[in-house]
Amino acid sequence: MTLLKCATHVVADLAAAIERYTTWMDYSLVESGEVPDDLAAAWGAPASAGRGYAVLGPASGEPVYLRFVAGDPVPNYRPIRTWGWAAIELCVSDVHAVHERMLASPFEVIGPPKVLDGFATVTPMQVRGADLETVYLTQINQPGPDTGLPQPRSLIDRPFIMVLACPDLPAAMAWWRALFGLEMIDPVAINYSMISLAFGLPEGEKVALTTVRGADQVFIELDQYPAAATARPAHPGALPPGVAITTMLYPDFARLDPHWASPPVVREGPLYGGRRTGVLRTPEGALLEVIEGGTL
């Protein structure tokens, strides 16, 4: 079981985003409506209240979702250049078949399939959508408890890792370890093409990252970003552009009590399931929505 529950991305055209993911990613609409005032307030984004949203689920039926929230484009936002949630990673059963599909789609292929430096367990590719969303589409070569990686049950399955861009990787690791008591690997330095291209890094310069594991599955990646990275620009009082929120399960709310940015309340719907949900801020200022539940 994964602790990951949802990835939320801000989009300029909600209907177009739904069409893009249902047609090309085989996702289905699970829920739609307008962001309630109290939920927007919990996010620290009152200007996002009343904006349209949609929750989509993968073809496999796994209850791990993508959520799109309508928002106004931020002219000076550039993906893979700022701290915070940087990318959504979906697991796929055949990355080469997905690559062929993406070449015919409205998504831009920004990284074709290739073996990831230092991680033979996966073969990823990357695309970018009309809302500047960066999506990793990753074939799992070695699923199972030893690797902490899932077995996809559809060509394009659920989100399985959320990527967090960090200005200080050791500080980020300390925060996740202290707050949640989760397991993570020692940092690994790799040739990371997405970050290298975004920042124009010299050839051969490597980037450090680690992965966070809970409930026997990897679900968070922490990336050390170059010194040129900045805070993410956003409209006042609105959700930030790009990946705005990661939602996860965690069973021990007493452990989190001193740290809430917005204290837990019961929330309904397919995503929340009538469970208590609170909001944390990571050291990078990223929104982390936590639903009570899951097992460690």
N, C-alpha and C positions, 0 to 999 in steps of 0.2 A: 504494500500500500504506500502511496506517495503522500507526503504532507502538502504538496502543491495543489492548489485548488483553482486558481484563476489568474490570468494575465489581462490587465486592462490597458487599452490603448486609446488615445484621443484621436478622433478622426474628423475631417472637415465635412464629409458627406456620409452620413450614417447609412443611407440606403445603398450607396455605391460600395461601401465596405462590406455590408452584408452580402451583396451580390458577388463580390470578389471572392469571399471565403466560402460561400456555399457552392459556387460554380467550380472553383479551381482547387480548393482544399477539402471539398466534400464535407464541410461543416453544415450543421442544421441549426435553425433558429430555435432557441429554447425559451427565451423570455425577452420582452421588449417593453419599453415604457419611458417615463421621464424620471430623472434623478430626483428623489425626494429631498426636501430641504434639510432634514436632519442628517441624511447620509452625506450630502455635500458638506455640511458643517463639520461632520466627523472627519472628513478628508482634509479639512482646512481650506476648502475650495467653495465658498458660498456662491461664487459666480457660476459654478457648474450646476447649481440647482435648476431644475426645470428643463435641462437639456436632455435630448433623447439618448437612450442607451439600448443596447441589444446584447444579450448573452447567447453565445453559440457553443455547441458541443460537437465533438468529433464523430466521425462515422462509426468508430468502434463502440460508441455508447459510454465510454469511460466518463465519469462525472468530474472531469477537469476541463475548465472552460476558457474561452476567450470572451472578453467583454469589451465592447466598443462604446465610447461616450463621445457625443458630439462636442466639438470645441472649435474655436476660431484659430486658424493657422497663426503661428508665431514667426514673423518674417525672418528673424535672425537665428532661428533654430537650425542646427545641423546635426544629423544623427552620428553616433559614435564619436562625439567630440566633447561630451559633457558628463559630469558625474550623475549617478542615479541608475535606474533601470535602463539598460541599453538595448536588450534584445530578448525576443521570445524564441525558445528552442522547442520545436515539435519533433517527436520521434516518427520515423517513417520505416516502412518495411523494405523498400527498394529505392534507394536514392537516385539511381540512374533513370528509372522510370519516372520518378518525380521531376528530375531535371528535364527530361523531354517534355513533360507536361508544362513546366514553368516556362520553357522557351516559347511555347505557344500562348502563354497567358499574359495578362497585363502586368504581372510582376516582372521586375528587372532582375535578371540573374547577376548578382555582384560577386559571387564566388561559386564556381562549378564544383562538382564533387571531387574531393581529394582526401587522402588519409591525413588525419590530423597529427601534426608533429607531437610525438610523445604519447599519443593516445590511440593505440591500435584497436581499441574497443569500439571505436565509432568512425563513420565516414560521413562528414557533414558537407552541406552546401549552404549557400546563403542567397536570399532574395530580398528585394526592397519593394514595398508597395507604394501606392499613390499618396498615402499619408506619411511617407518617409519611415514607415515601420520596417525594422530590420528583423527578418525571420530566418532562423537557422532551421534547416530541414535535415535531420540527422539519422542516418541508418545505424541501428544498433547491431554491431557485429558479435558482441558477446554479452547477451542479456543474462540476468540471474543475480542471485544474492552475492556472489563474489565481487561482481563489478558494481552492483547497485544500480543497474540499468534495466529498463523495462523491456518487455517483448511486445512490440507493436501488434495490434490486432486489426489494423486497416492500413491501406497504402499510406495515408497521412493520418496520424493518430494525434494524441493529446499533447499539450504542453508538458514537457518533463523536466526542463531546466529553465530557470530565469537567470539572466546575466546582469550582474550589478557592477557598474563601473566605479572604481574607488580611487580617491586621491592618496590613500594611505592603506595599503593592503594589510599590514600587521594590525593596525587599529581596527579595521573591519573584521578581521578574523577574531580578534579579542572580543569584540562586541557580540558576534554571533555565538561564540563559545560561552561567554559569561551569561548572556541572557537566556539562551535556549539549551545550553549544555549539549550541543550537537557535535557530531564527529566531522572532522575535515582532514583532507590530506595536507602534507607539507607543500608549500608553494613549489610550482614547477614553472620553469622558464621555457617558453615555446616561441617558434616563429608564428606570429598571429597575424594573418594577412589582413583581416578587417581593420584592426587597430593600426597596423603599419601603413595601410593605404590612407586611412582617415587623417593620420598625423604626418604622413610623409617621412616615416622613420627610415634611417639608413638601412641598406640591405644587410640582413643578418642580425639586426638588433632584435633581441627577444623581449617578450613581455611575460611577467610573472602572473600566475593565477592559482587559485585553489578551488576545490569543490566542497560543498557542504552536504552532509548526508543525514537523513533522519528516516525512521521507519524502514530502514534497510534499503532506501533508495536515495541516490543523488538527486537534489532538486534545486540547488542554488550554485551558481558559479560566481566567484569574486575575482574581478580582473583589476590589476594595477594599471591605471591609466597614466600616460605621460604627463609631465609637468605642464604642458600646454593646455590640458583639459581645464574646463571652467565649470562653474555652476550653471544649471540649465535655465535659460530665460523662459519666462512664462507671463501670461497676462495676469494682472493683479486679481487675486482671489479666485483664480481658475486652476483646474488641474494642469500640470505641466504637459508640454507636447511630448509625443513619442509614447514609450511605455510609462504610464503614470503610476500604476499600482500593481503590486504583487499580492495575491491573497493566498494564505496558507492555513493549514490546520495545526493546532497545538493543544495538547490535553491539559497542561498544568497552568491555568490562568493565575493561580496564587503566586507563582514564580514571576509573572509579568506585571503584577499589580503596581509596583512603584514606578513603572516605566511608560505607562500609556500616554500617548499624545491626545487620544480621545478614548474615554473609558468604555468598557464593553456594554452593549445593549443587545437585546434579542432582535434579530432581523429575520424576515421571512423571504421566501422565494427559493427557486431551485439551487441557487448558489449558497445561500446561508442556511437554509433548511430549518428555520426556527431556532437557531442556536445563538448563543452570545457571541458578539463580534466586536473587537476593539481595533484601534489603529495605533501603530508605532511609527516612529521616524528612525530610519537607519542613520549612522553617523554622516552619511552623504546627504541627508535630508530627504531620502526617498521614502515614499509611502509604503508601509507594510501592513496590510489588513490581516488580522488573525481571527480565525473562527475556532471556537472551542470544540475540540474533538480530535480524532486520530489517535494513534498509539505510537509510542517511541520504541 
